[in-house]
Amino acid sequence: MTGSTGASAIRPWLLLLLVAIGVAVTPLVLRPLNRAVVGDLPSLGYLPALEIRRPHGPFRAVTVDELRISDPEWVFIGDSMLGTRIDPGLLRRISGHGDRNVSFLYHPATGPAWWYLTFKNHLIASGVRPRMTFFFFRDTNLTDTMFRLEGHYGNALDEVATASEPELDRLVAAHRKGAWHRVHRFIDATYEANVATSWVEPAIRRWWVHWRDPRAGVVEAFEWNLERIFSVDAIRYDVPADLAATDVTDVADFARDLPTSVLPLIVNLSKEHGVPVCFVRVQRRPTEDGPPEQSPELVRYVADMKAWVEDNGACFHDDTGDPAQTLDLYEDGDHVADRRRYTENFRKRLDPLFRPLERTQTP
């Protein structure tokens, strides 16, 4: 009886051990499956610190040519915070002599990594020297390198990144320290989980669609519509990030975040190539009674950022508290409903940057 009781006590632990071994070993079949389905592994791309293997889209080189042709007086860089605020045609008509171009380097649902890369690889690479380049951002966006860098948001970087981006990769690596990232690296290196996900997920999706409707062309039509609906270009302005009080989960601290942000890279490029920059902090959605509430930490963060930017020869403008930017100006979240009204006010508030310049007379 004693032996039988002991065996009964051991059996659950043995079964648990077998399950654990199975969980650890079974995923190893993903590696040969990946070789059979995908073939050679996709490269880590221009940001190996992210350790995401996927096919990468082409760099949008035509933007460089467009900048050279238009030779803009003013360039604007940002996401939907810019896109819903500035009317480039109106700004051109009411600025300077009304005959100089305004260019947008803009993509909805992007972050500082995208803004930095388009500044470096499009504007700086074009050799164009605009009178001013404006970066539109919210609160702590500009020093949060990982903001909208991972997941499907990060795919938008393909059109602004070159084959290698070591400076940005260095910043990403600095953010991806800690126990969780080491576990992630181990799992991906051992099981090639990211590679497997890239083909298993769409295969299951296509099987499900075909099972529901086996008619010819249905799967292809579903995939096309899915790509259109969830592309970064098609993301609605009122994405959840627009509703958050800030874009970081911890206390705002400019001195802490500056060393791992793209802000010094942008300012250094500005100085090196003689391309002036101005950082514009947009006002978040106000209340009926006035500007949005700000924590003491955020107020200190903005003051520290303004001091650093101006000490380094750049321009800083903060929309927050502007009496002209009342609640009726806004549409959804932090987005503005009337671009013309905002553009006219922006032109007036930053008048020295838009006044007509004296034209040199040709003898």
N, C-alpha and C positions, 0 to 999 in steps of 0.2 A: 504493500500500500504506500509505503514511504517513497519508494522509487517512482511509482506511478504519479504520486502527488508532485514530486520534484520535476518529473518530465512535463506535467501539465503546466507547472509554473514557468518552465523554460520556454515552452512552445510560443506564447505570445511575443516574448522578446526575440525569438528566432524569426518569427514572421515579420516583426517590425524591422529587424536587421535586413531581411531580404527585400522588403519594400524600399528601405533606404538605399540599398545597393542598386536596386532597379531604377530608382529615381536619378541616381548619379550616373549610371552607366547607359541607360536607354537613350538619353539625348545624344550620346556619342554617335549614334547612327545618323545624326544630322550632317556630320562632316562628309561622309561618302555620298549622302543624298545631295548635298550642296554641290559636290563635284559633278554629279550626274546631271543636275538640273541647270546650274549656273555656269559650271566650268571653272575657269580661273576666277579667283576672288576679285571683286571690284576693289580699286585702290581706296585708301583712306582719304584721298583728295587733298584739298588745300588746307584742311584743318585736321590733321591726324590726331590731335589731342582729344577731339570728340569721339574718335574711334568708331565712326559710323561708316560702314562699307555700303555704298550704293552707287548706281550710275549717276553721273553728274551732267547737268545741262550745260550748254555752251555759254561762254562769256559774251555779253552784249557789246561787241566792239563798235557797232554802228553809232552808239551814243557819243563816242569820242569824235567821230566825223560830224555828227549833228552839232556838237558844241563848237567845233572849229568853223563850221559854216555860219552859225548864228552869231558867234562872238558876243555872248550876252554881257550886258552891263551888270546885271544882278542874277545870281543863281540861288535857288532855294532847295534845300535838302531836308527830307523828312518822311513821315508817314501820313496817315489821314488827318492828323492834327494840322499839318500844312495844307493838305488837299482840300479841306473844307473851309480854310481861312483865306488864302490868297488867290485872287483872280489875276493871273499874269497879264492878260490883255489890258485890263483896267489899270494895273500898276504901271504898265509901260506908257499908257496915254497920259497919266498924271504925274510922271516923274521925268526928271532931266528935261530934254527937249522933245520928249514924246516919240523919239525915233530909235531908241535903243532897246534891244531884246531883253526879255526876262525868261530864264530857263528853269525848268523843274527837273531835279533828280529825285524822283519820288516813287515810292512803292508802298501801298497800304500794308498794314500789319507787319512792319519791319522794326528793327531796333538799331542801336548804335553801331553794331558790327557792319550792317548793310550801309549805313550812312557814311561810315569811315571808308569803306571799300569803294563806294561810288565816288567819293571825294578824291581818293588817291588814284584809282584806276581809270576813272572817266575824266573828271575835271582837271586834275593835276597832269595826267597823261596827255590831255589835249593841248597843253601849252597855253590855253586861254587864261587871261588874267582879268576876271571881272572886278568891278569896282567894290563889290561886297558879295560874300557868300553867306547865306543864313541857314543855320541849323535849327529846326523847330523840335522841341522836346517837352516832355512833361516831368515835372518834379525831379525824381532821381534817375529817370531813364538814361540820361547821357553817360552816367558812370556805372551803369549796370550792364556789363559786357554780355552777360548771358540772356538778357531780355530778348525774347523772340529769336533766339539763336538755335534752339533745339526743336526737334519734331518737324512737322511740315512747314512751320514758319521759316526754319533755317534753309530750306531748299531755295528760297528766293535769292540767297547769296550767290548761287551759281552764276547769275548774270552779271555780277559785279566783281567776282573774284578771279584772280589769275591762277595759274597752275600751282603756285606756292604762295602762302601768306604767312611767313614766319612770325611777324610781329603780332598779328592777331592770334595765331596759334599759341604763342607764348602766354598771352593773357588768358586764353581759354584753359591752358594747362594749369595756370596758377589758381583758377577757380575750381578745377576738378581734382582737388586733393581730398583726402579723407577716406574713411573705411568703406563707405558705400561705393565710391568710384573704383576702389581697388577690387571690390567684389564684382562690379560690373565688368571691369577689364578681364578678370579671371573667367567669368562665364562666357563672355564673347570669344575670348581666345580659345577656350576649351571646347565649347559647343557650337561656335559660330552662330549664335542665336539671332543676331541682327540680319545676317545673310539669309538664314532660313525664313525669318519673318517676311523678308522682301518678296519671296515667291510663294510661301505657304498661304499667307493671308489672301492675296488675290486669287489663288487657285481655289480656295474654299469659297470665296465670294462668287467666282464664276460658276462653280459647281452648283451652288444654291440657286442662282438665277436660272441656270439651264434646267434644274429640277422643277422650278416653279413654272417656267415657260420655255419649252424646248424648241420653239420656232427659230428658224434661221435668222441671224442678225440681232436677236434680242440681247444676247450677252454683250456684243460689241456696242450696241446703243446704250445699254446700262453703264458700261465702263466710260463711255464718252460723256454721258450726263453727269456721272459721279465726279469725273475730273473737272468738269466745268463748275459744278456746284461748290466743290471744296478746294478749288485753286485759291491761292493767296489773293489773287486779283479780285476774286468774287466775294471775299469775306465781307460781311456787312460792317458798316462803320461802327455799329453799336456792339462790338465784340465785348466779352466780359471784362477784359482788361480796362475798358473805358469806365467801368463802374467802380473800380477800386479806389480807395482813398489815396494810396501811393502804389508804386510799381515794385516795391520791395517788401519783404515780409518782416524785416527787422528794422531797428531804429536807423534813421538816416544819419550818415556820418561821412562827410565829404573827404576828410583826411584819410579815412580808412579805405574808401573805395577808389580814390584817385589813382594809386599805383597800378591797379589792375583794370583800368578803364582805357578807352580809346581816346579820351580827351587830350592827353599829352601828345599822342601820335598826330592828331588833327592839327593841333597848335604848332607842332614842330614842322609839319608839311607846309602850313600856312607861312611860317617865317622863312623857310628854306626857299620857297618858290614865289614869294611875294604875292600871295593870294589872301587878302584880308578875310577874316571870318567874324561872324557875329552869332552868338548863341541866344536863341529866343525861347524863353520859358513861357509856354502858353498858360493861360489861366484855366484851371479846371472849372467845372460847372458851378456857377455861383448859386447862392440862395436868393430868395425874394428880398431878403434884407441886406444883401451885399456880397462881398467876395467869399469864396469857400473858406472853411475853417482850416487852419494850419497848426500842426503841432509845434511846440518850441524847438524840437529837434530839426524839423523840416525848415523852419525859419532860419535856424543857425546854419544848416546845410546850404541853403540858397545864398546866404550872406558870404559863407566861405568860398563857394563856387564863384560868385561874382568877383570877390577880391582876387582869387587866383587867376581867373580869366583876364581881368584888366591888368594885373601885374605882369602878365605874359603878353601884353600888347594886343589882345583881342577885344571884341566888343561884346557886351552882355546887356540883354534887354529882358525885363520881366513884365509880362502882361498882368500879373496878379495885382488886383486892386485898382486897375484902370476903371475910372467911373463910367466910361463909355461901354464897357463890356458887361452889361446887365443881363439878367436871366432871359429876357426876351430875344437876345441875340442868338441863343443856343437852340439846337435841335434835339439830338439824342446824346446822352452821356456828355462827353466833353467836346462834342463836335458843334461847329457853328452852322447856323442855318442861312445866314446872309453873308456871303463872301464879299460882296461889293462894299457893304457897310464896314466889315472888318478891314478890308484892304485900304479903304480911304482913311480910316483911323490909324492904321499901321503906318501909312505913308506920312501922316501928319505927326505922329509920335516920334518917328525917326527921321524927321525932316532933313537934317544935315547929310544923311546918306543918299538922299534922293534929289537934292537941289540940282538945277542945271549947272554943268561945269562950263568954264570958259573954253570956247573952241579956239584952237590955234588957226590963224589965218594963213592960207597958202599963198606965197608970193607969186 
